[in-house]
Amino acid sequence: MKFPFLVKHRDATATIYGRTVRYPLYRLAYKADGRRRLQAFKTFAEARAEGERRVRQIANEGGSAATLTQRDAAAYKFAQSKLADLRASLNASRTDRDEPPITLTLEDAILEFVEAKRALGTRRLAEAVKGFLATVAQVRRVSVLDAAEEFLKERDARTRPEKEGARPRLSPAMAYQDRNRLRRLTDAFRMDACDLAPEHLDLFFGEHLRDLAPRSRNHFRSTLHVWFKWCVRKCYLPANHRLGESNGFCPDGRRKEPADAGEVQLYTAREFAALLRRSEGPLQVLLAIGGLAGLRTEELLRLEWSDLWRRPGWIEITRGKAKTRQRRLVPVCPALAAWLGPWRRHTEGRVFNYGFNKLHRDFRAAAEAAGVRRRDNALRHAFISCRLALVLNEHQVAGESGTSPQMLHTHYRELVTPDEARAWFNVLPEGAAANIVSLPAGGAA
């Protein structure tokens, strides 16, 4: 055998050097990746076989493949085959055929895998992908503005009764307030709903709502909480969005900020009498019922004449008319009976055939004519306070007014004296006999 021995395959070559006294092994030399490689073998046959394998690798796959072991080469071919299958699958599933075909190299795959594993640690990449597909990947991209408008459209539909005469599922006043609050959010953030992050809510409550009172900011939190839940149902937000845990939305870990409820404001018996005598028609009936039976404004607007006469001596607040949707009976004191007496012939329809705005305007005009400063919910507050002063039973008065004993104890207890309470329930129409205060002592309905 003549050395050096040349092994060739197409343009690739390798050289085998014979044994010498100083180096008793056959040496195989070839070039790969721009560098000269050298391997040693005990026999010429082993050197020739390896040389033929190397020159074929260099000719078929390039110089880098020639540096791989057989096991590495098999792994390389396996990876390239899997990537080719993936490229074909991704390109076949493209919806936009005008886009360029997807190219995915082995380097791209390794880089993406390494980044993902570094973030996941010991957890499997497949587990993270399944979690992503089950949550985030299901989220649809819709702007904050469009999501808010869709939500408000559904809310508006709920303000219309399902059938004539029925109570709507949602108060129009509440829907109106929700619209105003969400409008401030949409003005602040021109982005997709799924991109909202806790820091956005920190900014919203810390800057945009900074000048509002804590109670008003709490109302915003209530509206946003409902909107977040709706967005999750519509797949506009992931279920694990955690927006409600931001410091702005949940200050100091609480769902609401501490808010000063302020002092409960009342009318005096003299002011109440002036309001009644400066009002007329159904407005006078509502004011009398509000002050002497303690109904809420929304309940007054839903009240029908039949509710006044159905149970003699009582006003029946049905589930459909009560704010809490719980039926209750409110006693008709002699003073209220005197105010209602002239209307006994009215048995059908609503007591007040208009809405909140009309009631507000008429009441304001009556207050101005009477020289009485308007106070929020002061008729109901006065009724509860005076009723408590006379019967000294929080559970009974809570049942009659449709609230809780805790609320009464916190806000109404001992605000008026018994003499002031008797004067309140002795406000009568002109010409009626005075000093007829007498209230049913029955338990709560």
Order of alpha helices (4+ residues) and beta strands (2+ residues): beta-beta-beta-beta-alpha-alpha-alpha-alpha-alpha-alpha-alpha-alpha-alpha-alpha-alpha-alpha-beta-beta-alpha-alpha-alpha-alpha-alpha-alpha
